[in-house]
Amino acid sequence: MIEAKVDSIRVSLVTQQRVVILKDQSMDRYLPIWIGPFEADAIAFAIQEVPISRPLTHDLLRSVITELGATVTHVLINDLRDDTYFARIVLDVQGRHAEIDCRSSDAIALAVRVHTKIYVDDSVMERAAVTLEGEAVGADRPSHPDEEGSADGPRPDDERLSVFRDFINSLDIDEERGESRS
């Protein structure tokens, strides 16, 4: 498992699609995951600590977990199949280990609320991560930004992926942090 953190949430000015960028904590590579607008807002609100008058769905989930005496030990982006990421919420329920299947965006939204670690399975990171230059470090890339997925990397159907590669390449992660590229 590779520890990651939410680096940023981006919006394509052309398509209005949202992508959450997870950064590998051990090296300079990123995992882009296409998500819906509501999930993007839920993650951003939690990171920015925006006060909400009524609980959002992920706040409700956090409250239910707490009321049942459980704690979230971590979340895991554990699989990538048919252009869709899969995740697990890992719980400690009064000493008992439990794992709940969920969408990666929901796992991330919960993780930032409960301040727990986000892990990515090694095989997922190998297949779908990109470097700062937008170059693929893996071979298997989700090809469309429906609910969730990422895009980039050479494949036989490279032409249909070019719009996503262009979007990922347009993300200037260093400049947003006030750093400059060398």
Buried (B, 14 or more C-beta within 10 A) or exposed (E): BBBBBBBBBBEBEEEEBBBBBBBBEEEEBBBBBBBBEBBBBBBBBBBEEEEEEEEBEBBEBBEEBEEEEBEBBBBBBBBBEEBBBBBBBBBEEEEEEEEBEBBBBBBBBBBBBBEBBBBBBEEBBBBBBBEBEBBBBBEBBBBBBEBBBBBBBEBEEEEEBEBBBBBBBEBEBEEEEEEEEE
